[in-house]
Amino acid sequence: MSESYAFIGLGHLGGNLAASLIRNGFAVTVFDRDPTAVERLVALGTTAASSPAEAAARAGNAISCLPSPKVSEAVLAGADGLLEGLPTGGTWIEMSTNGRDEILRLAALASAKGIETLECPVTGGVHLAAAGKITALVGGDPALYARHRPAIEAMCAKSFLMGPVGSAAVIKVITNMLAFVHLVAAGEALMLAKRGGLDLAQAYHAIVASSGNSFVHDTESQLILNGSYDIGFTMDLALKDLSFALAMGEQSGVPLELASRVNAIFQQGKAAYGGGAWSTQIVKLLEDAVGTDLRAPGFPAKLEL
């Protein structure tokens, strides 16, 4: 492949994205603070670096997939960060979820060092990332997108160029806001079915085949019915993304009544189960409140294609 990449951030999502790059023949150098995560990627044939700067210097381009704008800034511009290693003309591809103001500010830091930025958050869930079938939402220069499109397509089944840097942040915040609204609604729907005396497995499949279906019900409701809730995405991350949506609504003068209520529900979920609990456990608030578990046989503990 013509381009090489440093990949920083090998968590639930980033580890799968990096693995897809490696499987598709790209030269990848990885860094993560978790040595176990690094070892998994090295076993696939990549090499490891001792810092983001070292990884970026080896590769010439860098991809990051990190939990918050604060961490993204530290990895980009902190001591031993990407900007210390990337050459002039190199590219930083940011696959983390940021608000528009955050990605514009970080892209300006990169530009001052002669580094181009392509924002590329993804949507669809960890199970789709593992299969290389997740969707990329891209913001940046069209020529830069074309240059790195082979790598993006190695990780993602679909990609949408939304406009300049900042555009992808807007649509990603919107899609995540919708997902959390749908998750709370799916829990309420399943509870009505349960308390109405329906077989929950049959109710799940009926909803999937109905006008009330959503991607979230199709996928995450299975984990609720299993009882594992294991979506690979935490309450803290959900609250981070909802805060971006609420800030965007305030800035643009759009009252987000549903998103505001869902944010309050997730605050309750964090208080009850901790910020590290899976976001799907938000439905457990309802289960606990009415003393009824939403369980049915035949559903997986983790999502698979």
Residue frames as qw, qx, qy, qz and C-alpha x, y, z in Angstrom:
[[0.000, 0.887, 0.461, 0.000, 0.00, 0.00, 0.00],
 [0.411, 0.622, -0.016, 0.666, 1.21, 3.51, -0.80],
 [0.244, -0.711, 0.211, -0.625, 0.49, 4.97, 2.65],
 [0.534, -0.093, -0.748, 0.383, 1.66, 3.84, 6.09],
 [0.412, -0.695, -0.146, -0.571, -0.09, 4.70, 9.33],
 [0.099, 0.123, -0.758, 0.632, 0.50, 5.03, 13.02],
 [0.523, -0.508, -0.521, -0.443, -2.59, 3.92, 14.94],
 [0.080, 0.195, -0.607, 0.767, -3.09, 5.35, 18.42],
 [0.549, -0.061, 0.348, -0.757, -5.88, 4.03, 20.66],
 [0.375, 0.112, -0.884, -0.257, -6.57, 0.30, 20.58],
 [0.423, -0.008, 0.619, -0.662, -9.71, 0.05, 22.69],
 [0.592, 0.317, 0.712, -0.204, -12.92, -1.78, 21.77],
 [0.569, 0.780, 0.174, -0.193, -13.31, 0.25, 18.58],
 [0.156, 0.852, -0.459, -0.197, -9.77, 1.27, 17.67],
 [0.448, -0.351, 0.816, 0.097, -8.35, -2.21, 18.08],
 [0.662, 0.397, 0.636, -0.008, -10.79, -3.59, 15.52],
 [0.428, 0.889, -0.006, -0.164, -10.19, -0.71, 13.09],
 [0.090, -0.748, 0.634, 0.175, -6.42, -1.17, 13.30],
 [0.591, -0.083, 0.801, 0.055, -6.81, -4.92, 12.80],
 [0.659, 0.642, 0.382, -0.086, -8.75, -4.30, 9.58],
 [0.237, 0.897, -0.332, -0.169, -5.93, -2.11, 8.26],
 [0.315, -0.515, 0.790, 0.104, -3.39, -4.80, 9.03],
 [0.671, 0.202, 0.713, -0.036, -5.48, -7.57, 7.45],
 [0.586, 0.775, 0.230, -0.060, -5.75, -5.47, 4.29],
 [0.807, 0.266, 0.073, 0.523, -2.00, -5.18, 3.89],
 [0.054, 0.927, -0.081, 0.363, -1.28, -1.71, 5.26],
 [0.568, 0.144, -0.504, 0.634, 1.93, -1.04, 7.15],
 [0.452, -0.780, -0.182, -0.393, 0.78, -0.05, 10.64],
 [0.387, 0.177, -0.620, 0.659, 2.69, 1.00, 13.75],
 [0.500, -0.665, -0.470, -0.296, 0.62, 0.96, 16.93],
 [0.180, 0.216, -0.573, 0.770, 0.67, 2.62, 20.33],
 [0.583, -0.605, -0.325, -0.435, -1.58, 2.24, 23.34],
 [0.218, -0.608, 0.563, -0.515, -1.05, 2.54, 27.08],
 [0.871, -0.166, 0.344, -0.309, -2.51, -0.96, 27.49],
 [0.067, -0.509, 0.816, 0.265, 0.23, -3.51, 26.67],
 [0.511, 0.180, 0.837, -0.083, -2.32, -6.28, 26.21],
 [0.539, 0.747, 0.243, -0.304, -4.07, -4.31, 23.48],
 [0.181, 0.774, -0.525, -0.304, -0.72, -3.73, 21.76],
 [0.330, -0.278, 0.898, 0.084, 0.19, -7.41, 21.98],
 [0.630, 0.435, 0.613, -0.192, -3.03, -8.41, 20.23],
 [0.501, 0.831, -0.042, -0.235, -2.16, -6.20, 17.26],
 [0.048, -0.679, 0.710, 0.182, 1.50, -7.22, 17.17],
 [0.555, -0.023, 0.831, -0.029, 0.32, -10.82, 16.93],
 [0.644, 0.650, 0.371, -0.160, -1.47, -9.84, 13.69],
 [0.744, 0.300, 0.239, 0.547, 1.80, -8.65, 12.16],
 [0.098, 0.942, 0.028, 0.320, 2.18, -5.00, 13.09],
 [0.564, 0.134, -0.424, 0.696, 4.98, -3.27, 15.02],
 [0.397, -0.825, -0.385, 0.114, 4.72, -1.31, 18.27],
 [0.309, 0.599, -0.184, 0.716, 6.16, 2.08, 19.23],
 [0.429, -0.265, -0.607, 0.614, 6.98, 3.53, 22.63],
 [0.044, 0.505, 0.290, -0.812, 5.05, 6.78, 22.07],
 [0.515, 0.746, 0.395, -0.147, 2.65, 8.44, 19.62],
 [0.118, 0.874, -0.327, -0.338, 5.53, 10.57, 18.35],
 [0.299, -0.383, 0.829, 0.277, 7.67, 7.53, 17.56],
 [0.532, 0.374, 0.760, 0.009, 4.79, 5.77, 15.82],
 [0.389, 0.869, 0.194, -0.237, 4.01, 8.87, 13.73],
 [0.041, -0.773, 0.519, 0.363, 7.64, 9.41, 12.77],
 [0.417, -0.132, 0.868, 0.233, 7.89, 5.86, 11.48],
 [0.439, 0.493, 0.750, 0.035, 4.66, 5.96, 9.49],
 [0.156, 0.060, 0.327, 0.930, 4.34, 9.54, 8.21],
 [0.451, -0.384, -0.316, -0.741, 0.56, 9.55, 8.82],
 [0.012, 0.022, -0.835, 0.550, -1.40, 8.91, 12.00],
 [0.511, -0.429, -0.534, -0.518, -4.85, 7.65, 12.94],
 [0.031, -0.130, 0.705, -0.696, -6.28, 8.11, 16.42],
 [0.560, -0.419, -0.565, -0.438, -9.36, 6.58, 18.04],
 [0.251, 0.093, -0.625, 0.734, -9.67, 7.92, 21.58],
 [0.195, -0.536, -0.805, 0.161, -12.30, 8.36, 24.32],
 [0.098, -0.882, -0.352, 0.298, -12.49, 12.16, 24.66],
 [0.384, 0.872, -0.022, 0.304, -11.31, 15.47, 23.18],
 [0.399, -0.842, 0.358, -0.050, -9.03, 15.90, 26.20],
 [0.789, -0.222, 0.521, 0.239, -7.24, 12.64, 25.40],
 [0.684, 0.607, 0.279, 0.293, -7.16, 13.49, 21.69],
 [0.101, 0.964, -0.163, 0.184, -5.44, 16.80, 22.44],
 [0.570, -0.660, 0.484, 0.065, -2.89, 15.11, 24.70],
 [0.814, 0.073, 0.507, 0.275, -2.09, 12.49, 22.04],
 [0.540, 0.761, 0.205, 0.296, -1.92, 15.10, 19.28],
 [0.205, 0.845, -0.137, 0.474, -0.12, 18.01, 20.90],
 [0.671, -0.722, 0.156, -0.058, 1.21, 16.80, 24.26],
 [0.203, -0.678, 0.698, 0.113, 4.71, 15.65, 25.12],
 [0.246, -0.149, 0.929, 0.234, 5.72, 12.82, 22.74],
 [0.571, 0.504, 0.451, -0.465, 2.52, 13.54, 20.81],
 [0.717, 0.461, 0.475, 0.218, 1.77, 13.05, 17.15],
 [0.291, 0.956, 0.002, 0.049, 2.81, 16.56, 16.17],
 [0.357, -0.753, 0.523, 0.180, 6.31, 15.83, 17.41],
 [0.587, -0.142, 0.755, 0.255, 6.60, 12.87, 15.05],
 [0.610, 0.635, 0.473, 0.030, 4.55, 13.64, 11.96],
 [0.437, -0.069, 0.324, 0.836, 6.49, 15.17, 9.04],
 [0.254, 0.476, -0.007, -0.842, 5.33, 18.31, 7.28],
 [0.481, 0.228, -0.567, -0.629, 2.69, 17.23, 4.78],
 [0.124, -0.072, -0.981, 0.131, 1.66, 14.27, 6.89],
 [0.495, -0.381, -0.374, -0.686, -1.97, 13.58, 7.75],
 [0.144, -0.032, 0.798, -0.584, -3.75, 13.15, 11.06],
 [0.483, -0.270, -0.634, -0.540, -6.94, 11.11, 10.71],
 [0.215, -0.149, 0.632, -0.730, -9.08, 11.56, 13.82],
 [0.443, -0.218, -0.790, -0.363, -11.59, 8.72, 14.25],
 [0.128, -0.279, -0.719, 0.624, -12.64, 9.75, 17.76],
 [0.059, -0.769, -0.575, -0.272, -15.99, 11.43, 18.40],
 [0.284, -0.194, -0.213, 0.915, -15.57, 15.17, 19.00],
 [0.203, 0.825, 0.402, -0.341, -17.77, 18.22, 18.96],
 [0.568, 0.723, 0.172, 0.353, -17.30, 20.57, 16.00],
 [0.108, -0.959, 0.217, -0.149, -15.54, 23.23, 18.08],
 [0.709, -0.523, 0.452, 0.139, -13.12, 20.64, 19.45],
 [0.804, 0.200, 0.416, 0.374, -12.10, 19.17, 16.10],
 [0.371, 0.871, 0.078, 0.311, -11.72, 22.62, 14.52],
 [0.317, -0.892, 0.317, -0.061, -9.44, 23.71, 17.36],
 [0.764, -0.327, 0.511, 0.220, -7.34, 20.55, 17.18],
 [0.724, 0.505, 0.332, 0.332, -7.12, 20.74, 13.39],
 [0.140, 0.966, -0.098, 0.193, -5.79, 24.29, 13.73],
 [0.551, -0.689, 0.461, 0.095, -3.04, 23.04, 16.05],
 [0.801, 0.059, 0.513, 0.302, -2.09, 20.46, 13.43],
 [0.522, 0.786, 0.216, 0.251, -2.23, 22.96, 10.57],
 [0.146, -0.958, 0.248, -0.005, 0.19, 25.27, 12.40],
 [0.560, -0.489, 0.637, 0.205, 2.71, 22.40, 12.24],
 [0.293, 0.452, -0.638, -0.551, 2.09, 21.72, 8.56],
 [0.144, 0.071, 0.986, -0.041, -0.11, 18.68, 9.22],
 [0.450, -0.124, -0.413, -0.782, -3.39, 18.13, 7.37],
 [0.339, 0.012, 0.777, -0.530, -6.44, 16.82, 9.23],
 [0.486, -0.132, -0.657, -0.561, -9.15, 14.43, 8.12],
 [0.461, -0.154, 0.611, -0.625, -11.88, 13.79, 10.66],
 [0.532, 0.091, -0.749, -0.383, -13.33, 10.32, 10.33],
 [0.459, -0.152, 0.677, -0.555, -15.59, 9.23, 13.21],
 [0.284, -0.012, -0.894, -0.346, -17.36, 5.93, 12.66],
 [0.578, -0.067, 0.323, -0.746, -20.85, 4.69, 13.42],
 [0.760, 0.092, -0.518, -0.383, -22.53, 1.30, 13.65],
 [0.831, -0.477, 0.187, -0.216, -21.01, -0.42, 16.67],
 [0.311, -0.613, 0.720, 0.093, -18.01, -2.48, 17.69],
 [0.739, 0.103, 0.666, 0.015, -19.35, -5.66, 16.06],
 [0.641, 0.751, 0.158, 0.019, -19.43, -3.96, 12.65],
 [0.026, 0.879, -0.474, -0.043, -15.92, -2.56, 13.21],
 [0.592, -0.356, 0.721, 0.046, -14.69, -6.09, 13.92],
 [0.714, 0.351, 0.594, 0.121, -16.04, -7.23, 10.55],
 [0.283, -0.147, 0.388, 0.865, -14.77, -4.20, 8.62],
 [0.034, 0.541, 0.717, 0.438, -18.37, -3.18, 7.94],
 [0.164, -0.678, -0.402, 0.593, -18.72, -0.03, 10.02],
 [0.343, 0.814, 0.332, 0.332, -19.56, 3.35, 8.43],
 [0.474, -0.205, -0.075, 0.853, -17.18, 6.32, 8.27],
 [0.096, 0.941, 0.325, 0.002, -18.36, 9.93, 8.43],
 [0.660, 0.009, 0.098, 0.744, -15.64, 12.08, 6.91],
 [0.053, 0.981, 0.141, -0.121, -14.85, 15.78, 7.08],
 [0.498, -0.522, 0.367, 0.587, -11.97, 17.37, 5.20],
 [0.222, 0.605, -0.426, -0.635, -10.49, 18.31, 1.86],
 [0.905, 0.299, 0.094, -0.289, -11.78, 16.08, -0.98],
 [0.602, 0.602, -0.519, 0.079, -8.26, 15.48, -2.33],
 [0.133, -0.468, 0.773, -0.407, -7.05, 14.45, 1.12],
 [0.783, 0.014, 0.435, -0.445, -10.03, 12.11, 1.42],
 [0.847, 0.469, -0.193, -0.158, -9.16, 10.57, -1.95],
 [0.283, 0.626, -0.692, 0.222, -5.56, 10.08, -0.83],
 [0.173, -0.261, 0.842, -0.439, -6.55, 8.14, 2.27],
 [0.772, 0.037, -0.031, -0.634, -9.73, 6.54, 0.97],
 [0.706, 0.182, -0.682, -0.056, -8.07, 3.12, 0.45],
 [0.197, 0.121, -0.786, 0.573, -7.25, 2.99, 4.16],
 [0.461, -0.004, 0.326, -0.826, -10.70, 4.21, 5.16],
 [0.801, 0.135, -0.280, -0.512, -12.32, 1.61, 2.93],
 [0.507, 0.200, -0.819, 0.181, -10.10, -1.10, 4.42],
 [0.007, -0.016, -0.735, 0.678, -11.67, -0.31, 7.79],
 [0.386, 0.364, 0.417, -0.738, -15.20, 0.72, 6.76],
 [0.428, 0.367, 0.793, 0.232, -17.79, -0.67, 4.35],
 [0.194, 0.830, 0.409, 0.324, -19.23, 2.78, 3.67],
 [0.379, -0.346, -0.155, 0.844, -17.88, 6.31, 3.92],
 [0.157, 0.863, 0.444, 0.182, -19.59, 9.66, 3.45],
 [0.381, 0.058, -0.058, 0.921, -17.68, 12.88, 2.80],
 [0.094, -0.765, -0.605, 0.201, -19.87, 15.39, 4.65],
 [0.142, 0.963, 0.056, 0.224, -17.93, 18.59, 3.87],
 [0.296, 0.668, -0.477, 0.489, -14.95, 20.42, 5.41],
 [0.405, -0.019, -0.754, 0.516, -13.46, 19.57, 8.79],
 [0.236, 0.037, 0.439, -0.866, -16.17, 19.96, 11.40],
 [0.635, 0.046, -0.325, -0.699, -18.94, 18.56, 9.19],
 [0.616, -0.017, -0.787, -0.025, -18.41, 14.96, 10.26],
 [0.106, -0.023, -0.700, 0.706, -18.54, 15.97, 13.93],
 [0.463, 0.037, 0.099, -0.880, -22.01, 17.44, 13.37],
 [0.759, 0.036, -0.449, -0.469, -23.48, 14.34, 11.73],
 [0.506, 0.055, -0.818, 0.269, -21.78, 11.97, 14.20],
 [0.106, 0.006, 0.573, -0.813, -23.24, 13.85, 17.16],
 [0.624, 0.064, -0.094, -0.773, -26.65, 13.68, 15.49],
 [0.719, 0.068, -0.656, -0.218, -26.44, 9.93, 14.83],
 [0.336, 0.024, -0.802, 0.493, -25.33, 9.20, 18.40],
 [0.318, -0.002, 0.346, -0.883, -28.09, 11.40, 19.83],
 [0.732, 0.052, -0.315, -0.603, -30.62, 9.41, 17.82],
 [0.598, 0.095, -0.792, 0.079, -29.12, 6.13, 18.98],
 [0.104, 0.001, -0.731, 0.674, -29.49, 6.99, 22.67],
 [0.523, 0.059, 0.117, -0.842, -33.07, 8.22, 22.18],
 [0.745, 0.109, -0.524, -0.398, -33.87, 4.97, 20.36],
 [0.405, 0.117, -0.847, 0.323, -32.23, 2.91, 23.11],
 [0.200, 0.043, 0.588, -0.783, -34.38, 4.39, 25.85],
 [0.653, 0.156, -0.097, -0.735, -37.47, 4.02, 23.64],
 [0.631, 0.157, -0.739, -0.178, -36.64, 0.39, 22.86],
 [0.162, 0.035, -0.841, 0.515, -36.42, -0.40, 26.57],
 [0.410, 0.135, 0.366, -0.825, -39.79, 1.18, 27.23],
 [0.686, 0.201, -0.394, -0.578, -41.33, -0.72, 24.30],
 [0.510, 0.113, -0.851, 0.065, -40.00, -4.07, 25.52],
 [0.039, 0.031, 0.737, -0.674, -41.25, -3.37, 29.03],
 [0.581, 0.158, 0.077, -0.795, -44.74, -2.60, 27.72],
 [0.684, 0.181, -0.625, -0.330, -44.64, -5.88, 25.81],
 [0.321, 0.085, -0.872, 0.359, -43.52, -7.79, 28.90],
 [0.193, 0.124, 0.599, -0.767, -46.10, -6.24, 31.21],
 [0.615, 0.219, -0.136, -0.745, -48.71, -6.75, 28.52],
 [0.814, -0.066, 0.535, -0.215, -48.17, -10.49, 28.71],
 [0.738, 0.611, -0.234, -0.165, -46.38, -10.95, 25.38],
 [0.909, -0.094, 0.151, 0.376, -43.59, -13.40, 24.64],
 [0.153, -0.854, 0.199, 0.456, -40.57, -11.08, 24.53],
 [0.415, -0.197, 0.695, 0.553, -38.73, -12.97, 21.79],
 [0.313, 0.567, 0.704, 0.292, -41.79, -12.83, 19.57],
 [0.001, -0.945, -0.229, 0.232, -42.31, -9.17, 20.44],
 [0.336, -0.600, 0.412, 0.597, -38.68, -8.40, 19.51],
 [0.351, 0.069, 0.751, 0.554, -39.07, -10.00, 16.07],
 [0.191, 0.766, 0.609, 0.074, -42.44, -8.35, 15.48],
 [0.104, -0.905, -0.010, 0.412, -40.94, -4.92, 16.18],
 [0.380, -0.361, 0.587, 0.617, -38.02, -5.66, 13.84],
 [0.255, 0.311, 0.779, 0.482, -40.53, -6.33, 11.07],
 [0.021, 0.821, 0.555, -0.131, -42.61, -3.25, 11.87],
 [0.246, 0.815, 0.096, 0.515, -42.63, 0.47, 11.17],
 [0.476, -0.864, 0.101, -0.127, -41.37, 0.97, 14.73],
 [0.914, -0.086, 0.003, 0.398, -38.04, -0.77, 14.14],
 [0.049, 0.953, -0.300, -0.011, -34.68, 0.96, 14.48],
 [0.616, 0.476, -0.580, 0.241, -31.06, -0.08, 14.09],
 [0.132, -0.454, 0.659, -0.585, -30.71, 0.17, 17.87],
 [0.807, -0.105, 0.320, -0.485, -33.67, -2.11, 18.55],
 [0.881, 0.361, -0.286, -0.109, -32.44, -4.56, 15.91],
 [0.577, 0.412, -0.581, 0.399, -29.03, -4.80, 17.61],
 [0.016, 0.371, -0.614, 0.696, -28.92, -3.60, 21.22],
 [0.745, -0.238, 0.107, -0.614, -32.30, -5.01, 22.25],
 [0.876, 0.108, -0.471, -0.006, -30.76, -8.45, 21.71],
 [0.405, 0.279, -0.624, 0.607, -28.19, -7.73, 24.44],
 [0.418, -0.293, 0.322, -0.798, -30.92, -6.51, 26.78],
 [0.888, -0.073, -0.140, -0.432, -32.93, -9.67, 26.22],
 [0.762, 0.193, -0.563, 0.256, -29.81, -11.77, 26.84],
 [0.626, -0.769, -0.126, 0.038, -28.98, -9.83, 30.00],
 [0.748, -0.059, -0.003, 0.661, -25.33, -9.19, 29.15],
 [0.049, 0.964, 0.137, -0.221, -25.87, -5.59, 27.97],
 [0.602, -0.421, 0.362, 0.575, -22.35, -5.95, 26.49],
 [0.524, 0.827, 0.204, 0.023, -22.31, -3.34, 23.72],
 [0.718, 0.042, 0.052, 0.693, -18.68, -2.26, 24.29],
 [0.093, 0.545, 0.095, 0.828, -19.72, 1.37, 24.87],
 [0.336, -0.270, -0.679, 0.594, -20.03, 2.99, 28.28],
 [0.120, -0.856, -0.486, 0.125, -22.36, 5.35, 30.11],
 [0.317, -0.661, 0.088, 0.674, -19.57, 7.93, 30.29],
 [0.246, -0.034, 0.602, 0.759, -19.12, 7.85, 26.52],
 [0.026, 0.646, 0.711, 0.277, -22.86, 8.21, 25.99],
 [0.219, -0.862, -0.305, 0.340, -22.97, 11.23, 28.29],
 [0.335, -0.413, 0.323, 0.783, -19.99, 12.77, 26.48],
 [0.157, 0.228, 0.692, 0.667, -21.77, 12.44, 23.14],
 [0.103, -0.771, -0.625, -0.069, -25.06, 13.73, 24.51],
 [0.290, -0.729, -0.107, 0.611, -23.25, 16.78, 25.91],
 [0.238, -0.129, 0.504, 0.820, -22.01, 17.53, 22.40],
 [0.008, 0.516, 0.739, 0.433, -25.57, 17.32, 21.07],
 [0.224, -0.822, -0.473, 0.223, -26.99, 19.58, 23.78],
 [0.309, -0.553, 0.130, 0.763, -24.22, 22.13, 23.21],
 [0.172, 0.104, 0.640, 0.742, -24.91, 22.06, 19.48],
 [0.078, -0.689, -0.696, -0.186, -28.61, 22.60, 20.11],
 [0.275, -0.793, -0.258, 0.478, -27.92, 25.57, 22.35],
 [0.294, -0.371, 0.344, 0.811, -25.51, 27.14, 19.88],
 [0.041, 0.153, 0.692, 0.704, -27.88, 26.71, 16.95],
 [0.387, 0.015, 0.179, -0.905, -31.07, 27.67, 18.77],
 [0.626, -0.073, -0.660, -0.409, -32.68, 24.25, 18.41],
 [0.573, -0.405, 0.466, -0.539, -34.59, 23.05, 21.52],
 [0.498, 0.192, -0.841, -0.089, -33.66, 19.39, 22.05],
 [0.647, -0.393, 0.246, -0.605, -36.37, 18.26, 24.44],
 [0.984, -0.019, -0.148, -0.093, -35.96, 14.52, 23.80],
 [0.668, 0.379, -0.438, 0.467, -32.17, 14.66, 23.96],
 [0.144, -0.553, 0.422, -0.704, -32.34, 16.66, 27.19],
 [0.826, -0.312, 0.158, -0.443, -34.62, 14.08, 28.80],
 [0.954, 0.148, -0.233, 0.116, -32.45, 11.20, 27.59],
 [0.364, 0.540, -0.482, 0.586, -29.35, 12.95, 28.95],
 [0.460, -0.494, 0.386, -0.629, -31.05, 13.16, 32.37],
 [0.970, -0.101, -0.003, -0.221, -31.89, 9.45, 32.19],
 [0.801, 0.330, -0.359, 0.347, -28.26, 8.61, 31.42],
 [0.015, -0.590, 0.481, -0.648, -27.15, 10.74, 34.36],
 [0.782, -0.336, 0.254, -0.460, -29.42, 8.54, 36.50],
 [0.971, 0.166, -0.172, 0.022, -27.88, 5.46, 34.91],
 [0.483, 0.519, -0.486, 0.511, -24.37, 6.61, 35.71],
 [0.344, -0.529, 0.443, -0.638, -25.36, 7.33, 39.31],
 [0.901, -0.177, 0.160, -0.362, -26.91, 3.89, 39.66],
 [0.984, 0.102, 0.099, 0.111, -24.37, 1.69, 37.85],
 [0.532, -0.542, 0.323, 0.564, -21.23, 3.80, 37.32],
 [0.332, 0.767, -0.237, -0.496, -19.79, 5.57, 34.32],
 [0.009, -0.419, 0.860, 0.292, -18.02, 2.43, 33.18],
 [0.570, 0.256, 0.742, -0.243, -21.26, 0.43, 32.88],
 [0.256, 0.204, 0.721, 0.610, -22.37, -0.43, 29.37],
 [0.237, 0.054, -0.066, -0.968, -24.65, 2.20, 27.87],
 [0.494, -0.203, -0.708, -0.462, -27.23, -0.50, 27.13],
 [0.330, -0.287, -0.787, 0.436, -27.68, -0.89, 30.88],
 [0.194, -0.060, 0.086, -0.976, -29.70, 2.32, 30.78],
 [0.619, -0.224, -0.519, -0.545, -32.69, -0.01, 30.26],
 [0.510, -0.176, -0.769, 0.343, -31.90, -1.65, 33.62],
 [0.085, -0.038, 0.334, -0.938, -33.11, 1.55, 35.27],
 [0.627, -0.079, -0.215, -0.745, -36.59, 0.73, 34.02],
 [0.698, -0.057, -0.713, -0.035, -36.22, -2.95, 34.88],
 [0.325, -0.054, -0.672, 0.663, -35.23, -2.06, 38.44],
 [0.251, -0.076, 0.156, -0.952, -37.95, 0.58, 38.77],
 [0.740, -0.061, -0.165, -0.649, -40.77, -1.83, 37.93],
 [0.556, -0.336, 0.727, -0.222, -39.15, -4.99, 39.30],
 [0.876, 0.359, 0.291, -0.137, -39.27, -6.83, 35.98],
 [0.366, -0.449, 0.627, 0.521, -36.34, -8.23, 34.00],
 [0.668, 0.596, -0.112, -0.430, -36.45, -8.19, 30.22],
 [0.256, -0.411, 0.855, 0.186, -35.09, -11.64, 29.35],
 [0.867, 0.331, 0.056, -0.368, -35.81, -14.08, 26.57],
 [0.746, -0.228, 0.562, 0.275, -33.99, -17.19, 25.34],
 [0.722, 0.453, 0.420, 0.311, -32.07, -17.36, 22.08],
 [0.216, 0.965, -0.035, 0.146, -30.35, -13.96, 22.11],
 [0.766, 0.262, -0.298, 0.506, -26.54, -13.48, 22.07],
 [0.548, -0.678, -0.180, 0.455, -24.34, -12.08, 24.83],
 [0.194, -0.538, 0.299, 0.764, -22.39, -10.14, 22.18],
 [0.628, 0.664, 0.090, -0.395, -23.38, -8.96, 18.74],
 [0.435, -0.236, 0.721, 0.484, -22.01, -10.86, 15.78],
 [0.434, 0.383, -0.361, -0.731, -22.69, -10.65, 12.07]]
